[in-house]
Amino acid sequence: MRELSEAERLYRIQSQSLDSAENAISQSRARLESAFNRLAELQKQVVSAISPDGTPSADTKVAAKISAAKNGEAKSAAKKAPGKKSATKKRR
């Protein structure tokens, strides 16, 4: 009789442990699903905020800086264009 009650006690403990593990797994899955959903939404926002040319479409300050940088590159490229070079001074 004592062996049977010990077995029942161990069975209950094991069942409780399995239930706890199942609950923990379920909660982890729910958190992961929520995190993936937030990540997917963030990805949609990022993709919608980028113009086809790769510049940000909603942030006018950043877009202006990028445009100015591109114009600066164009100006510096124009300055480096081949042309008449000034004569260098000879040192004695």
N, C-alpha and C positions, 0 to 999 in steps of 0.2 A: 504494500500500500504506500509506503513511504517513497519508494522508487517512482511510482506513478505520479505522485504529487510533485516530486522533484523534476520529472520530465515535463509536467504541465507548466511548472514555473519557468523552466528554461525555454519552453515553446512560447510562452507569453512574452518573455524578454526578447526572444528572437523576432517575434512578430512585431513588437513595438519598435525594435531597431530597424526592421525593414520598412515599416510605415514611416518612420522618421526619415530614412534615406529617400523614400519615394517623394515625400513632401519637399525635401531639400532639392531633389532633382527637378521637381515641378517648378519650384520657385526660381531656380537657376535658369530653366528654360524660358520662363516668363520674362525674367530680366534680360536675357539674351535677345529674345524676340523684340522687346521694347527698345533695346539699344540698336538693333539692326534697323528697326523702323525709323528711329531718330536719325540714324546715319543715312538711310535712303532719302529721307526728307531733306537733310542737309545737302546731300549730293545734288538733288534736284534744284535747290536754291543756288548752289554754286554754278551749276551748268546754265541755269537761266540768267545768271548775272554776268556771263561771259559772252561777249560778242563773237561772231564767227572769226574775226581777225585775232582773237585771243585777248583783247583788251576788256577791261570791266565795263559793263554797260550801265550800271546803276550809280556807280560812284564817280561823280563828275570831277572831283578833285584828283583822284588817281588817274582817271582818263586824261585829264589835262596835263598831268605830269608826264605820262607816257607819251602823249602827243608832243610835248615840248622836248622830251628826250629824243624822240625820233627826228624832230626838226633840227635839233642840235647836231645829231649825227649827220643829217643831210648837209648842214652848213659846214661841219668840219670836213666832210668828204669833198665839198666844193672847194674849200680852202686848199686841200691837198691835191686838187686837180693839177695836171701838168700845165705849166705856163712859163712865163719868162721869169727866170731866177735872177735875183739881184747879185751883183758881182761881190765876191768876198774880198775883204781887205787882205793884202799880203802883209805878213809880219816880218820884220827884219831882225 
